[in-house]
Amino acid sequence: MKASASIIKATSGKLLFAAALSGLILTSSPLMAEDKVIATVNGKAVNESQLEIAAIQSKVNLKDITPLQKKLLTEALINRQLVLDEAKKANFDKTPDIIARVKALTESYIAANYLATIAKGFKVDEQQIKAYYDKNVATNTPKEFKARHILVKTEDEAKALIKEIEGGADFSKLAKEKSIDTGSAARGGDLDWFSEQDMVAAFSKQVASMKKGELSKTAVKSQFGWHVIFLDDIRTTEPPEFNAVKQDIEKVLIKEKLNQYLEDLNTKATIILK
């Protein structure tokens, strides 16, 4: 029933574009200057730079790979070259679909890596990071709730449970007997501490409107069924320490600068949507 939530969120849609581009970046550092040949395939060289890219694509560092990993990557490159040769013999590389896809991938890779190079030039100082922290993190102290619930399939079942509890029945006992949420049922319906963002919207809205020690007057419907809720406690959360989120904030501020860079490019350009 819980959904993950981020403490620090980017606010502009353009940042999504920047993030998408950065996902295409294979490496932000230059490939090795001396491009040693590690194999030849029908006279064509397979170079160490190709091995390095293959390692990056496999999410390993070339300097850290084992002899077996290097062997497997090299074999994969050799097989790729063999298949590539056959594809070119068949003029497969000349088909419109392949030409369009190669062009798109090449352009995306160039743009993504250029954007990464631009980002390296953006500087964020301690004062800017602290200002962001004070404005967006230090003041962000949402409430957390400790509640129990009984989840049933129908509204009629939920209404009957509310009447029983209002009549003196033990909530935890009923949760163990009646709740179809078997995980919390074993704990008497206890959901432990959670924030509004952790739960589905209808559940969170109901809990946020309740007082400590209160039983929900009506059942709450969600995609899971019908909830009868008892709110045990409320507390205010503490923001994370500055040093704990400093690097995250720096990344957010750099992304904002990237966003501004993209905005400026859009402003200067002549763009006609058709």
Order of alpha helices (4+ residues) and beta strands (2+ residues): alpha-beta-beta-alpha-alpha-alpha-alpha-beta-alpha-alpha-alpha-beta-alpha-beta-beta-beta-alpha
